[in-house]
Amino acid sequence: MMMKSPTAKPVSATRRSLIAGLLLLPAVALAQKAGSKPVIQVWKTPGCGCCKDWLAHLRDNGFDVVAHDVEETVEARRKAGMPERYASCHTGIVQDYALEGHVPAREIKRLLQERPKAIGLAVPSMPLGAPGMDGPAYGNRRMPYNVLLIGLDGQATVFRAYS
């Protein structure tokens, strides 16, 4: 029988979900090499409607999605290497790239095709008109926004501008 260490700290649900997702990454990479759809792991809060809409956008555009409900996404963002200044409401990982916020599937596909040396893509904040922030629930309003390519040094360049 194993005894608990008196100094062991309880593991939060957020941390358990993050660890479980990160442990799946090698299996996900193997499945992708076998020719299946790209898999995007996403950490989001359970009640976020725009996150659910973004996941539907990804699925509708040929991605498999594994969603992890967490209390907050700060730890997932940190583990993915995404600087906090690009924060949004959810964090994803696809083929070793971080995705932050409402990144269009079109740009994720371009990222995976071009394979730049980068942390990943970000759409900071939650701009109206971005996938998951569009449609009737938002009055079909649109605002200009940029999809940023986050370099290995944490600096951003515009990957694609949406007007």
N, C-alpha and C positions, 0 to 999 in steps of 0.2 A: 504494500500500500504506500502510495506517494504522500508525503507530508507537504503541506503548503509552507513556504518560507514565511516567517513572521514579518519580514520586510517587503514581501511581494505586494505590489499595488494592483488594484483591480483594473482590468482592461476595459476601456469604454467601448460602446457599440461602434462609435466612429472609427476607433483604432482597429477593432476587429475586422470591420468591413474593408478598411483600407489595406490591411495586411492580407486578407483573403484575396482581394483584387490583385495586389502586387504579386502574390504567389502564383496567380493564374497567368501572368504575362508570358512566361516561357512556353506554356501550352498554347496560348493564343498565337504566338509567333510561329510555332510549328504548324498549326492549322492553316495559317495564312500562306505559308510556303507550299502547302499541299494544294493550293488553288481555290480555296474557299473565299467567301467574301471577307473583306477587311473587317476586323473586330475593333470596335471602339469601346473601351471601358470608361464609364462616366460616374463621377461622384457628385451627388446632388442631394438637396434636402427633400424629404418625403412629400411635402405639400406643394412644391413649386410647380405651378401649371405651365409656365413658359419653358421649364426644363423638359417636361413631358412632351411638349409640342416640338422642341428641338430634337428630341430622341425620335419622334415620329418622322421628322424631316430626314434624319439620317437613314432610318430604315427605308423610307420611300425612295432614297437615292442609292440603295445598294449596299449599305453597311449593316453588319450585325452589331447589335448594341447590348452590352452587359451593364446594367445600371446598379449602382451601389447607393442606397439611401444612407446618408450620414447626418449627424446633427449640424455640422458645419463643414465647409470645404477647404478651410485654411490649410489643414494638414495635408490633404490630397494635393493641393496646389504646390506646397513646399516640396513634397516627395517627388512631384513631377518636374520640379526645377523651374517652375513658372514664377517670375518675380511678382510680388504682391501688388505692385503698381498697375498691373494689367488685369486685376481681379474682376470677376463677374460672378454669376450665380452658380456655375458648375464648372468642373474640371474634367477633362478627358485625356486618355492616352490611346494613341494608335501607332503601332509599329515604332515605338520608341520616341514618338513626338508627343508633346503636350498640346492640348487644345483647351483654350480658356474662353468661355462665353459662347455666344451664338454665332459660331463660325459656319458659313455656308458649306454644304457638302461639296460643292463645286471646287472650292479652294482647298478642302482636305484632299480631294482626288489629285489636284494639281501638286500639292505638297508631296504626296506619296509617289507621284510620277517623277518629279524633279529631284527629290531627295536632297535638299540643301542641308548644309551643316548648320543646324539651328536647334533651339529648344522646342520650337513649335509655332503655332498660330494663336492669336488672341483677338477677340473683339471685346475690348473693355467696356464696362458699364452694361447697359441693356438697351441698345438703340432700337427705336421703333422701325419696323421694316426688315430687321434681320430675322433669319429663320427662328421660329419660336416666339418672336415678338411681332408677328405680322397677323393679318387676317382680321375678321370681324370683331374679335375680342378687343382689338386695339384700334378700332375704327378705321381699319385699312390705311392708317397713317404711315408715312415713311419719312425717315430723316437720313441725311447722308451719314455714312460711317466708313471706317477703314478696317480692313482685315490686316493685322500687323504680323509680320514675320519677326519672331523674337530670336535674335542671334545668340550664339553661345556666350557672348559677353553680357547678355541681358538687354542689349539695346534693340530698339525696334525700327524696322523700315516698313513702308507700306507695301504689302503683298498685292492688294487689290483695293481700289476705292469704289464704293457704291454710292451713287448719288440719287 
